[in-house]
Amino acid sequence: MTIRITVLGAGFGGMELCTILSESLGHEVEVTLIDRSDAFVFGFSKLDVMFGHATLESVRLPYRRFVKPGVRLLRETVTAIDPTTRRVTTDAGTHDCDYLVVALGADYDIAATPGLGDVEEFYSVAGANRLRDILPTFSKGQVVIGVCGAPYKCPPAPSECALMMHDYLLTRGLRGQCSITMVLPLPSPVPPSPETSKALIAAFAERDISFMPNRRVASVDAGRRVAVLDDGSELPYDLFLGVPRHRAPAVVEASGLAEGSWVPVNPRTLETKFPDVYAVGDIANTGTPKAGVFAEGAAKAVATSLVARIRGESAASLYGGAGSCYIEFGAGRIGRVDVDFFSGPKPTGTYYEPDVALRADKELFGASRKARWFGL
Ligand SMILES: Cc1cc2nc3c(=O)[nH]c(=O)nc-3n(C[C@H](O)[C@H](O)[C@H](O)COP(=O)(O)OP(=O)(O)OC[C@H]3O[C@@H](n4cnc5c(N)ncnc54)[C@H](O)[C@@H]3O)c2cc1C
């Protein structure tokens, strides 16, 4: 009988996994990829949409363009997962398989922060798109970029938001009448790379952006326009831009796969405690950041290991836990940090100074995935 592999979630992890399976095995196996959305949007595109650098339409990559031999992409919502029998239930039926890969990403837990539902967040596509219309109406006062908990996706993204907000206000001639404050529940903007953190903190200082490390937004009082921090102090705002707390999607929590907020896995093989069930990307607790580039690295390891298992070969590659992140420093300049979590006794980061030339590298990062996954 043909081997069946079901992959839940067509994000960075799910799409890369299915692409490698298709390239390596084609129609030798039946791969079913399930996602509830009709399009994919890169995380970094949300900042472009929010600040008016791109329209939502221009950054939506429709799944109908994801066409790979041996892979069926179904637009369904996963409603239950039984990791023991490897049976997945969706709003359209059930799917049984020999190997199951869960790549459903991280959900936002708006309710975990009282009052957050009354203000704006920029981490969802809908939130970023709403802000695209709201920002032009803002002309004066205090902007607070407030992170409500860690871990959160793409550790540098709130810093990028602060720097891009500075440019946005400067361009509109409003910077002098606005303040910008960023609240972060981490000791520094990019903890594995002290050099990157130092550069970001210097960039904040140059632009008069206040940085509050080791603090998280515990609640928001939209009536009084104050963010309440975890030490009880209050931060007044005129425009609040939130990063909600993250959690595993409820369907994963209910499946018994998650412990605490995330799915425990062997960090090098991505195996869960259930035989032939893997978890990759933001959902998995690997000790590496929640970022697309890491989801992709984990997917590569699982794909090569599945190919080896199916072919009866023993050699399988392990997840390396390394990746490069591009960071918007403002004024068109991009920095880069290469982080490596598993090679040494502790995570390390190599920092590359912001440069306009690195913009081409970032554009290539997006364009190469767009071409590989969507043929665009
Ligand atoms: C503002 C911002 C900037 C970012 N910048 C970067 C960056 O520059 N570089 C980088 O590497 N990363 C960046 N990221 C992070 C990156 O977007 C994520 O870490 C990455 O997408 C995670 O990949 P994943 O495959 O684990 O999950 P996702 O890409 O989130 O995919 C999960 C998929 O599961 C689907 N799904 C969820 N629940 C269900 C269900 N019940 N039924 C069916 N389908 C479901 C979703 O529709 C989604 O398509 C950024 C994120 C943000 C918010």
The ligand as a Gaussian input file, in Angstrom:
#p B3LYP/6-31G(d) Opt

LIG

0 1
 C        5.731000      40.761000      12.322000
 C        6.426000      39.465000      12.046000
 C        7.647000      39.452000      11.357000
 C        8.314000      38.255000      11.115000
 N        9.496000      38.280000      10.410000
 C       10.148000      37.122000      10.171000
 C       11.367000      37.135000       9.427000
 O       11.844000      38.181000       8.966000
 N       12.019000      35.942000       9.251000
 C       11.516000      34.766000       9.722000
 O       12.143000      33.711000       9.527000
 N       10.361000      34.729000      10.440000
 C        9.676000      35.869000      10.659000
 N        8.482000      35.847000      11.364000
 C        8.033000      34.590000      11.990000
 C        7.380000      33.618000      11.016000
 O        6.312000      34.234000      10.336000
 C        6.876000      32.378000      11.759000
 O        7.773000      32.004000      12.767000
 C        6.716000      31.216000      10.784000
 O        5.685000      31.509000       9.857000
 C        6.413000      29.908000      11.514000
 O        6.254000      28.873000      10.591000
 P        5.333000      27.617000      10.964000
 O        5.374000      26.724000       9.768000
 O        5.687000      27.053000      12.269000
 O        3.864000      28.216000      11.148000
 P        3.035000      29.200000      10.228000
 O        3.851000      29.744000       9.132000
 O        2.370000      30.139000      11.175000
 O        1.940000      28.236000       9.573000
 C        0.948000      27.590000      10.319000
 C       -0.213000      27.304000       9.389000
 O       -1.194000      26.511000      10.094000
 C       -2.483000      26.904000       9.690000
 N       -3.427000      26.518000      10.750000
 C       -3.402000      26.866000      12.059000
 N       -4.420000      26.261000      12.706000
 C       -5.092000      25.520000      11.794000
 C       -6.218000      24.650000      11.862000
 N       -6.876000      24.414000      13.003000
 N       -6.636000      24.053000      10.727000
 C       -5.978000      24.237000       9.540000
 N       -4.906000      25.058000       9.426000
 C       -4.475000      25.685000      10.538000
 C       -2.371000      28.415000       9.500000
 O       -3.367000      28.873000       8.597000
 C       -0.955000      28.567000       8.946000
 O       -0.935000      28.646000       7.528000
 C        7.763000      37.034000      11.590000
 C        6.538000      37.033000      12.257000
 C        5.864000      38.225000      12.471000
 C        4.535000      38.187000      13.180000

